[in-house]
Amino acid sequence: MRHHAFVIEASANEGIEIAQKWLESELGLHAKGPSTRLGAGNPDVVTLRYGLFSVADARRVNEIASQAPISGSQKAIIIAASRAYHEAQNALLKLFEEPPAGTYLFLILPSLGGILPTLSSRVQVIKHEIRNTKSGKIKKHEINPAEEFMKASKEKRSAMIKKLASGKDDEQRRELRDEAIAIVDGIEAIAYSRGGLTSTDATALLSDVATLRGYLHDRSAPVRMILEHLSLVIPKNLS
């Protein structure tokens, strides 16, 4: 049985290339339309790029998916984002579980640490190798940042926190805050997916995670204090 929904762990450009190659090889569906000399895009291969993928963005994807293909019986929606809010992922659940006939869906994220178990259970997950653009060498995708944070020694974890709280300008601070949010989201996903936690431990951790994530969405969030608190509340049997 062919999958209709995929999540790809890769950079936006690499993930889009992977999705397009799959569509070409498996379905004969090309990203460019018949008039390739003019560079015309195929209207049945929709590529969407986002920074933070929101509930409003998920609604737009649902609307696009509900529309019939224009030039054939198949269509694809490729979504590339730096991060997807959990509420936005929830808004995609029904669509990713039962896409309209002939519709193929791809969600591309640089890290799958923040993917909800309820979404990952509905898709085929593809992890991609990352090319080091300076050396030209291929290296396997780095460890999940949430896993790395949890497994780190006290000293290494402190160094990670210091780095994430050391942005020099607004753009760098935003990027580092997004990394911190990815760690929080990833720990939440791990807590949901792993056994070994008592109900009391799980309830306390998930409550803290929800609160800390809310703080991190504030541009002036004290990232260092938030991650130091998170470090203290992670149960030992989770890490």
Summary of the structure (lengths in Angstrom):
residues: 239
radius of gyration: 19.4
end to end distance: 36.4
largest distance: 62.2
contacts: 716
relative contact order: 0.13
helix: 49%
strand: 17%
